[in-house]
Every structure is written in C-alpha cells, then in structure tokens.
C-alpha cells in the first residue's frame, strides 16, 4: 500500500501518543485515496492509498486509526493514521458507504447499500460480528444526540430505520415521503430530540419530522445534497448546488447563504464547532467555512469526487 506525508505531518510525542494537530481527512470517491488536510493552515499535507471508490471515513476514539469504506472492494480499510499504512481490509456486504462509530469506539456500523443492511465490525478484532437488515439501500447514517441510536436512511424503501446501539437491532421505522439520503437532528440541552431533518433525493428537499410523533410537519424546498445541524444546536446547514443555506433553529428561518465549491454535498463540523467543512464534489474541493460569520475561509483542492469527510485531533 503506497502512501506519503510531508515531513512532520503526523508525529509521535515522547509518550507515544498522537500530537494534537487537527487533520481533515477526505475520501476521494473518484480515486483510490484519502487526502489529508492540515486544519490550521488549510493545506494538503498528504495522501493515503486505499481501496477503490472510498465513500466515508471514521476516526478511532484514540485517534490512531482511520476506517475507510471502499465501494469497489466491498470492504472497510483500517489504516494506521501515523504511518498511512493499511492494517487490514475487513470484508463487508456489497457497496459499503456511510460509517458510524459507536460512542465508546468498540463497534463500527457500516451501511452496506447492496446488502440492504447495516453491518457491525468489532474494532478490536477487526471482524464483522453482526448484520442488521434495514431494508434496501441504506444510505446516510447518523448517531442520535444522546448516543443511544443510529438512524439509517433506507433509500430503497423510503423509510428511516432506527437501530438501538445496545441491542444492535432495528427498534422502529419511520416512513418518509421520498427517497431518504441523510438525516440530522434538532435536540435541546438535555439531548432530547425534537425534530429530525431528512434529506430527500432529487428535488425532494428536506422533510422536517417531529421525532415524538414520527410525523412530517413541514418541508424545506430545493435540491438538497447535504444536511447537518451545528454542534451548538442553533443552526441547520443545507447544501444546495454551489452554496450552503443556513437556517436558524427552531424557527427554521433562513439566516445566510454561503457560496462554496461546485456540487456542494457532505457537511461536517470541526469538533469545536467553529468551522463547517463542505465537500465540493463537482470541482474536487473542500470549503472551510466560518460557522459564526458564515463566510468561506478557504477552498482546498481535495482530489476527484470528494465525498466523506472526518476530522481528527
């Protein structure tokens, strides 16, 4: 497995731990690699070769490993973050996509679109230990704010499958009025969920659903390609065309429109919530956006078809 990094890009301290330097990792779905971006300088510092058509990235709790789903090989690559070298490829069902790491880090949940299931990988043994059938083509997944459930958008059956992390089973399902691709949540300080925002394919927009009643209450119009709630719970970001529209919560009042890279899609926030990262899939960039001023700070070249984004410190 070939990889390279600029000198001092990733270091070990005297205790053998990862130096606390923020890195942004981007899956290049059009290539067989992950691009590493220095968070402080917004510049590319390296690339890691992985299996073909990488879709999503997750970072281990201790920061030492990257998990990268590869659609071509039907596997999740486990990469040593310090060296960029492959540790192991874990076979999955067909077309693995989105990844969610359980809060304690011992299990990795993988949406296997072609298998109609979410599969569970033990991160200690690096073995697949369970298959949870969710319905056809599970697409985007999201961890609930209280860390108890994973919601998988079952695109092929127009529903959300809600998985209990403890039991590793589907607890209940919620029908939606379109083809769901991704979800985001609105919760209060007690982590009680009030609404779930469901991004629908095509021109379906974003369906706004009451979590308690599991019923749609409104809709945001437009061809959405990415959706995420800010870490402070005050804003909802929706990627559309070459921009991100920011809505104030709970009113869902439009607060700003930020121009970003062409083909704006996946949205991820840095752990401190100060910046939003937006994949520009059509032009091969990642836009770094000031989450308070709603202004693009930088646009970083990120290879062919940037898709999944993860941040490590």
C-alpha positions as CSV (number, residue, x, y, z in Angstrom):
1,X,0.0,0.0,0.0
2,X,1.6,3.3,-1.1
3,X,1.3,6.5,1.0
4,X,3.2,9.6,1.6
5,X,3.2,12.5,4.0
6,X,5.2,15.7,4.2
7,X,7.8,15.7,7.0
8,X,6.3,16.3,10.4
9,X,2.8,16.0,9.1
10,X,2.0,13.3,11.7
11,X,4.2,12.8,14.7
12,X,4.6,10.9,17.9
13,X,5.2,12.6,21.2
14,X,7.5,11.2,23.9
15,X,4.7,9.2,25.4
16,X,3.9,7.6,22.0
17,X,0.6,9.4,21.5
18,X,-0.7,11.3,18.5
19,X,0.2,15.0,18.6
20,X,-2.9,17.2,18.9
21,X,-2.8,18.7,15.5
22,X,-6.1,18.9,13.6
23,X,-6.3,16.9,10.4
24,X,-9.1,16.8,8.0
25,X,-9.4,13.6,6.0
26,X,-11.4,13.5,2.7
27,X,-12.4,10.3,0.8
28,X,-11.8,10.8,-2.9
29,X,-14.6,8.7,-4.4
30,X,-13.2,9.1,-7.9
31,X,-9.8,7.8,-6.9
32,X,-8.3,5.2,-4.5
33,X,-7.1,7.5,-1.9
34,X,-7.8,9.8,1.1
35,X,-6.5,13.3,1.1
36,X,-5.2,14.7,4.4
37,X,-5.5,18.5,5.1
38,X,-3.8,20.4,7.8
39,X,-6.6,22.1,9.8
40,X,-4.6,25.1,11.0
41,X,-3.2,26.0,7.5
42,X,-5.9,24.6,5.3
43,X,-3.4,22.9,3.1
44,X,-2.9,19.4,1.8
45,X,-0.2,17.6,3.7
46,X,-0.5,14.1,2.3
47,X,-2.5,11.3,0.6
48,X,-3.2,7.7,1.6
49,X,-3.9,5.0,-0.9
50,X,-7.0,2.9,0.0
51,X,-9.4,0.6,-1.8
52,X,-11.2,1.9,-4.9
53,X,-14.1,4.4,-4.7
54,X,-13.8,5.3,-1.0
55,X,-17.1,6.6,0.4
56,X,-16.8,7.5,4.1
57,X,-14.2,7.9,6.8
58,X,-14.3,7.4,10.6
59,X,-11.6,8.0,13.1
60,X,-11.0,5.7,16.1
61,X,-11.6,7.0,19.6
62,X,-7.8,7.0,20.3
63,X,-7.1,8.8,17.1
64,X,-4.7,6.1,15.9
65,X,-6.7,4.6,13.1
66,X,-8.8,5.6,10.1
67,X,-11.7,3.4,8.9
68,X,-12.4,3.9,5.2
69,X,-15.3,2.2,3.3
70,X,-14.3,1.2,-0.2
71,X,-17.2,0.5,-2.6
72,X,-15.1,-1.2,-5.3
73,X,-13.5,-3.8,-3.0
74,X,-16.6,-4.2,-0.7
75,X,-14.5,-3.7,2.3
76,X,-13.6,-1.3,5.1
77,X,-9.9,-0.5,5.1
78,X,-8.3,0.0,8.5
79,X,-5.4,2.4,8.2
80,X,-2.7,3.4,10.7
81,X,-3.1,7.1,11.0
82,X,0.6,7.7,11.9
83,X,2.1,5.8,9.0
84,X,-0.7,5.9,6.5
85,X,-0.2,2.1,6.0
86,X,-3.0,-0.5,5.7
87,X,-3.5,-2.6,8.7
88,X,-6.4,-4.7,7.4
89,X,-9.3,-4.8,5.0
90,X,-12.5,-6.1,6.5
91,X,-14.9,-7.7,4.0
92,X,-18.4,-6.3,4.0
93,X,-21.6,-6.6,2.1
94,X,-21.8,-5.0,-1.4
95,X,-21.3,-1.3,-1.7
96,X,-20.3,-0.2,1.8
97,X,-20.9,3.5,2.3
98,X,-21.6,5.6,5.4
99,X,-19.8,4.8,8.7
100,X,-20.8,5.5,12.3
101,X,-18.5,4.7,15.2
102,X,-20.3,3.7,18.4
103,X,-19.7,6.3,21.2
104,X,-17.3,4.0,23.2
105,X,-15.4,3.1,20.0
106,X,-15.7,-0.7,20.2
107,X,-18.1,-1.1,17.3
108,X,-18.2,0.4,13.8
109,X,-21.5,0.4,12.0
110,X,-21.3,0.2,8.1
111,X,-24.2,0.9,5.7
112,X,-23.9,-1.8,3.0
113,X,-26.2,-0.5,0.3
114,X,-26.0,-3.5,-1.9
115,X,-26.7,-5.9,1.0
116,X,-29.7,-4.0,2.4
117,X,-28.1,-4.0,5.8
118,X,-26.1,-2.2,8.4
119,X,-23.1,-4.3,9.4
120,X,-21.2,-4.2,12.6
121,X,-17.4,-4.5,12.9
122,X,-15.6,-5.1,16.2
123,X,-12.8,-2.5,16.2
124,X,-10.6,-4.6,18.5
125,X,-10.7,-7.9,16.5
126,X,-11.4,-6.2,13.1
127,X,-14.0,-8.8,12.4
128,X,-17.6,-8.4,11.1
129,X,-19.7,-9.6,14.0
130,X,-23.3,-8.8,13.0
131,X,-25.6,-8.0,10.1
132,X,-28.7,-5.8,10.8
133,X,-31.2,-5.9,7.9
134,X,-32.6,-2.4,7.4
135,X,-34.3,-2.5,4.0
136,X,-33.0,-1.8,0.6
137,X,-30.1,0.6,0.0
138,X,-29.3,2.1,3.4
139,X,-27.6,5.4,2.6
140,X,-26.6,8.1,5.1
141,X,-26.5,7.3,8.9
142,X,-26.4,9.5,11.9
143,X,-25.9,9.0,15.6
144,X,-28.6,10.4,17.8
145,X,-27.5,13.3,20.1
146,X,-28.0,11.1,23.2
147,X,-25.7,8.4,21.7
148,X,-28.3,5.6,22.1
149,X,-29.4,5.0,18.5
150,X,-28.2,5.1,14.9
151,X,-30.7,6.3,12.2
152,X,-30.1,4.8,8.8
153,X,-31.8,6.3,5.7
154,X,-33.2,3.3,3.8
155,X,-33.3,4.8,0.4
156,X,-34.7,1.8,-1.4
157,X,-37.7,1.6,0.9
158,X,-38.4,5.2,1.7
159,X,-38.0,4.9,5.4
160,X,-35.7,5.5,8.3
161,X,-34.5,2.5,10.3
162,X,-33.7,3.3,13.9
163,X,-31.1,1.0,15.3
164,X,-30.6,0.6,19.1
165,X,-26.9,0.6,19.7
166,X,-27.1,-1.6,22.8
167,X,-29.2,-4.4,21.2
168,X,-27.8,-3.9,17.7
169,X,-31.3,-4.3,16.3
170,X,-33.8,-2.2,14.5
171,X,-36.0,-0.7,17.2
172,X,-38.6,1.1,15.0
173,X,-39.0,2.5,11.5
174,X,-40.3,5.8,10.2
175,X,-41.8,6.2,6.7
176,X,-40.8,9.3,4.7
177,X,-42.3,10.9,1.6
178,X,-39.3,10.4,-0.7
179,X,-36.0,8.7,-1.1
180,X,-34.0,9.5,2.1
181,X,-30.3,10.1,1.7
182,X,-29.1,11.6,5.0
183,X,-30.5,12.9,8.4
184,X,-29.7,15.5,11.0
185,X,-31.3,16.2,14.4
186,X,-32.6,19.1,16.5
187,X,-32.2,18.5,20.2
188,X,-32.2,20.6,23.4
189,X,-29.6,20.8,26.1
190,X,-30.9,17.7,27.8
191,X,-30.3,15.9,24.4
192,X,-34.0,15.3,23.9
193,X,-34.6,15.1,20.2
194,X,-37.4,17.4,18.9
195,X,-37.1,17.1,15.2
196,X,-35.3,15.1,12.6
197,X,-34.4,16.6,9.2
198,X,-34.4,14.1,6.3
199,X,-32.7,15.0,3.1
200,X,-34.5,13.5,0.1
201,X,-33.0,12.6,-3.3
202,X,-33.6,14.7,-6.4
203,X,-35.7,17.8,-5.8
204,X,-37.4,16.3,-2.7
205,X,-35.8,18.9,-0.4
206,X,-35.6,18.3,3.4
207,X,-38.5,16.8,5.2
208,X,-38.9,18.1,8.7
209,X,-40.3,15.4,11.1
210,X,-41.5,15.6,14.7
211,X,-39.4,12.9,16.5
212,X,-42.0,12.2,19.1
213,X,-44.9,11.6,16.7
214,X,-42.8,10.4,13.9
215,X,-44.8,12.6,11.5
216,X,-43.8,15.1,8.9
217,X,-44.6,18.7,9.9
218,X,-43.0,20.8,7.1
219,X,-40.5,20.7,4.3
220,X,-37.6,22.8,3.1
221,X,-37.8,23.1,-0.7
222,X,-34.9,22.7,-3.1
223,X,-32.4,20.0,-4.4
224,X,-30.5,19.3,-1.2
225,X,-27.2,17.4,-1.4
226,X,-26.1,17.6,2.2
227,X,-27.6,18.4,5.7
228,X,-26.1,18.9,9.1
229,X,-27.0,20.6,12.4
230,X,-24.4,22.8,14.1
231,X,-22.9,21.4,17.3
232,X,-24.5,24.1,19.4
233,X,-27.9,23.1,18.0
234,X,-28.7,26.6,16.8
235,X,-28.4,26.2,13.1
236,X,-29.2,23.8,10.3
237,X,-27.0,23.8,7.2
238,X,-28.3,22.5,3.9
239,X,-26.0,22.1,0.9
240,X,-27.7,23.1,-2.4
241,X,-25.9,23.5,-5.8
242,X,-22.8,25.6,-5.1
243,X,-23.9,27.0,-1.8
244,X,-24.9,26.3,1.8
245,X,-28.1,27.7,3.1
246,X,-28.1,28.3,6.9
247,X,-31.4,28.2,8.8
248,X,-31.8,29.4,12.4
249,X,-33.4,26.9,14.8
250,X,-36.0,26.4,16.0
251,X,-37.7,28.9,13.6
252,X,-36.1,27.4,10.5
253,X,-35.7,31.0,9.3
254,X,-33.1,31.5,6.6
255,X,-30.1,33.3,8.1
256,X,-27.5,33.2,5.4
257,X,-26.3,31.7,2.1
258,X,-22.6,30.9,1.8
259,X,-21.1,30.3,-1.6
260,X,-18.8,27.2,-1.6
261,X,-17.4,24.8,-4.1
262,X,-19.4,23.4,-7.0
263,X,-21.5,20.4,-6.3
264,X,-21.7,21.1,-2.5
265,X,-22.6,17.9,-0.7
266,X,-21.4,16.4,2.6
267,X,-21.2,18.8,5.5
268,X,-19.1,18.1,8.7
269,X,-18.2,20.4,11.6
270,X,-14.9,20.6,13.4
271,X,-15.1,19.3,17.0
272,X,-15.1,22.9,18.4
273,X,-18.0,23.9,16.1
274,X,-16.1,26.9,14.8
275,X,-15.9,25.7,11.2
276,X,-18.0,23.9,8.8
277,X,-16.4,21.7,6.1
278,X,-18.3,21.3,2.8
279,X,-17.3,18.8,0.1
280,X,-17.5,20.4,-3.4
281,X,-17.9,17.1,-5.3
282,X,-18.1,18.6,-8.8
283,X,-14.9,20.6,-8.6
284,X,-12.8,18.5,-6.2
285,X,-12.6,20.8,-3.2
286,X,-13.4,21.2,0.4
287,X,-14.7,24.6,1.5
288,X,-13.7,25.7,5.1
289,X,-16.5,28.0,6.4
290,X,-16.5,30.2,9.5
291,X,-19.5,28.9,11.4
292,X,-20.2,32.2,13.2
293,X,-19.6,34.7,10.4
294,X,-21.0,32.3,7.7
295,X,-18.0,33.1,5.4
296,X,-15.8,30.8,3.3
297,X,-12.3,31.0,4.7
298,X,-10.6,28.7,2.3
299,X,-11.2,26.3,-0.6
300,X,-8.8,23.4,-0.6
301,X,-8.2,21.1,-3.5
302,X,-9.2,17.6,-2.4
303,X,-8.9,15.3,-5.4
304,X,-11.5,13.6,-7.6
305,X,-15.0,13.4,-6.2
306,X,-14.6,14.3,-2.5
307,X,-17.3,12.6,-0.5
308,X,-16.8,11.6,3.1
309,X,-15.1,13.9,5.5
310,X,-13.7,13.2,9.0
311,X,-11.7,15.4,11.4
312,X,-9.1,14.1,13.9
313,X,-7.1,16.0,16.5
